[in-house]
Amino acid sequence: MFRKKLPAAVLFDLDGTLIDSEPYWMQSERELAAEHQSDWSQEDGDKLIGMSLYDSSRLIKERLGSELHQEEIIDKLTDGVNKQLARAVPWRPGAEALLKELRRKKIKTALVTMSMRRTALQVVDTIPFKAFDVVVAGDDVVHGKPHAEPYVKAAQLLGVRPEECVAFEDSITGILSAEAAKTKAVGIPNMMIIPQHEGRILWTTLEGVTLKKLRELF
């Protein structure tokens, strides 16, 4: 009987998919708004989920009327998040167990995030095993999500075709990027609704995800 193959690689978004760090970003955004004697609502923060920091910093600058350069805003937000990550890295359900199983089976993995590389590496350094072969961060690409570039670049660095990869994402911006790259994109909605449409794959959680379930995607 024909046996479906395993993915050549599995690609993970970071914030909201691998770790539950979106509240950290919200806190950092609120602190920045307070420095500008302004407020920052849940709705304000939700609009930025999945967006590159270069795009979100531009929107924050406009929203707060800030005189800071975009790079300064990015640095402030990143510093705030990294400070919280230094205290605790909150894994999303099932993410760590799936990573361990993928590594046990010697399946290639990549972290594909719009956070800055220093944030991504801070998280990677806390993982007690070699979780990723490749890290592609927001400052490693010209075009951030929803553009295909982050996922295309990750596949290229791994030496595989995007079509042979599974990509996990929690936001509409992220899943659009993974879909544009032609990966087997799987949405795991967290704080945002990912609209369903024909051909889109949505799962409720990574908890209990097995290699058999990954095979079934191909």
C-alpha positions in Angstrom: 0.0 0.0 0.0 1.2 3.5 -0.8 2.5 5.2 2.3 2.2 9.0 2.5 5.5 10.7 3.3 6.5 12.8 6.2 7.1 16.5 5.6 10.7 17.5 4.5 10.5 20.2 7.2 8.2 21.7 9.7 8.2 25.5 10.1 6.9 27.3 13.2 5.8 30.8 13.8 6.9 32.1 17.2 4.5 34.5 18.9 1.1 32.9 19.5 2.0 29.6 17.8 5.1 28.2 19.6 4.8 30.4 22.7 2.0 32.4 24.2 3.8 35.7 24.0 1.2 38.0 22.5 0.3 39.3 26.0 3.9 40.2 26.4 3.7 42.3 23.2 0.5 43.9 24.4 2.1 44.9 27.7 5.1 46.4 26.0 2.8 48.4 23.7 0.9 49.7 26.7 4.1 50.8 28.4 5.2 52.6 25.2 1.8 54.3 25.0 2.0 55.3 28.6 5.3 57.0 27.9 3.4 59.1 25.3 0.6 59.9 27.8 -1.7 57.8 25.7 -3.8 54.7 26.2 -3.6 51.4 24.3 -6.6 49.1 23.9 -6.9 45.4 23.2 -8.2 46.4 19.8 -5.1 48.4 19.1 -2.9 45.5 20.0 -5.0 42.9 18.0 -4.5 44.9 14.8 -0.7 44.3 15.0 -0.8 40.5 15.6 1.3 38.7 13.0 2.5 41.9 11.4 6.2 42.7 10.9 7.7 45.1 13.5 8.6 47.4 10.7 4.9 47.7 9.7 3.6 47.7 13.2 6.1 50.4 14.4 4.9 52.7 11.6 1.3 52.2 12.8 2.2 52.7 16.4 4.1 55.9 15.6 1.1 57.3 13.8 -1.4 56.2 16.5 0.7 57.7 19.3 1.9 60.7 17.4 5.4 59.7 18.5 8.6 61.6 17.6 10.6 58.4 18.0 12.1 56.8 14.9 10.6 53.5 13.9 13.8 51.7 14.8 13.6 53.2 18.3 10.0 52.0 18.7 11.1 48.5 17.6 13.9 48.5 20.1 11.6 49.6 23.0 9.0 47.0 22.2 11.6 44.3 21.8 13.3 45.2 25.0 10.0 45.1 26.9 9.1 41.7 25.5 12.6 40.2 26.0 12.5 41.4 29.6 9.3 39.4 30.2 10.7 36.4 28.3 13.7 36.4 30.6 11.3 35.6 33.5 9.2 33.0 31.7 8.8 31.4 28.2 5.1 30.3 28.1 4.8 27.4 25.6 1.6 26.9 23.6 -0.2 23.6 24.2 1.5 20.7 22.4 4.3 22.8 20.8 7.2 21.5 22.8 6.1 17.9 22.6 5.7 18.1 18.8 9.1 19.7 18.4 10.8 16.9 20.5 9.1 14.3 18.3 10.2 16.0 15.1 13.8 16.1 16.3 13.7 12.5 17.4 12.6 11.6 13.9 15.3 13.8 12.5 12.8 16.0 10.6 14.2 19.5 9.7 12.7 22.4 11.6 12.7 26.2 11.3 11.5 29.1 13.4 9.9 31.8 11.1 9.0 34.9 13.0 8.5 38.6 12.5 10.1 39.3 15.9 13.6 40.5 15.9 16.4 37.9 15.7 17.5 38.7 19.2 14.1 37.8 20.6 13.9 34.6 18.6 17.4 33.5 19.8 16.5 34.4 23.4 13.7 31.9 23.2 15.7 29.3 21.3 18.4 29.5 23.9 16.0 28.5 26.7 15.0 25.2 24.9 16.9 22.3 26.4 17.5 20.6 23.1 18.4 21.7 19.6 15.0 22.6 18.4 15.6 24.4 15.1 18.0 24.0 12.2 17.2 27.5 10.9 15.9 30.7 12.4 14.4 33.4 10.0 13.4 36.6 11.9 11.9 39.9 11.0 15.3 41.5 10.5 16.4 38.7 8.2 14.0 39.5 5.4 13.1 42.4 3.1 9.4 41.6 3.0 7.7 40.5 6.2 4.5 38.5 6.5 2.0 38.3 4.8 4.6 38.2 2.0 5.9 34.8 1.1 9.6 35.7 1.6 10.0 34.5 5.2 8.8 31.0 4.5 10.5 30.8 1.1 13.7 31.8 2.7 13.4 29.2 5.5 12.8 26.4 3.0 15.8 27.6 0.9 18.1 27.6 4.0 16.9 24.1 4.8 17.5 22.9 1.3 13.9 21.8 0.7 11.0 23.0 -1.4 8.2 25.0 0.4 5.7 22.5 -1.0 7.3 19.8 1.0 7.0 21.7 4.3 4.3 22.1 6.9 4.0 25.6 8.4 2.1 26.4 11.6 0.6 29.9 12.1 -1.8 31.5 14.5 -2.7 34.7 12.6 -4.2 35.6 9.3 -1.1 37.6 8.4 1.1 34.6 9.1 -1.1 32.0 7.3 -1.3 34.2 4.2 2.5 34.2 4.2 2.7 30.5 4.5 0.1 29.9 1.9 1.7 32.3 -0.5 5.0 30.3 -0.1 3.0 27.2 -1.1 3.6 25.3 2.1 1.1 23.1 3.7 -0.1 25.9 5.9 -2.0 25.0 9.1 -3.7 27.7 11.1 -3.9 27.3 14.9 -6.0 30.3 15.9 -5.1 31.8 19.2 -6.1 35.4 19.9 -7.4 36.1 16.4 -10.0 34.4 14.2 -8.5 32.9 11.0 -11.3 32.9 8.3 -12.1 29.6 6.8 -12.2 29.1 3.1 -11.9 26.3 0.6 -8.5 24.6 0.9 -7.4 26.3 4.1 -6.4 24.0 6.9 -7.4 25.0 10.5 -6.7 22.9 13.6 -7.7 23.9 17.2 -4.4 23.0 18.8 -1.0 21.4 18.4 -1.7 19.2 21.5 -1.8 15.6 20.5 -0.6 16.2 17.0 1.3 13.1 15.7 3.5 12.3 12.8 0.6 10.4 11.4 -1.5 13.5 11.3 1.4 15.4 9.5 1.6 12.6 6.9 -2.1 13.0 6.2 -1.5 16.6 5.0 0.3 15.3 1.9 
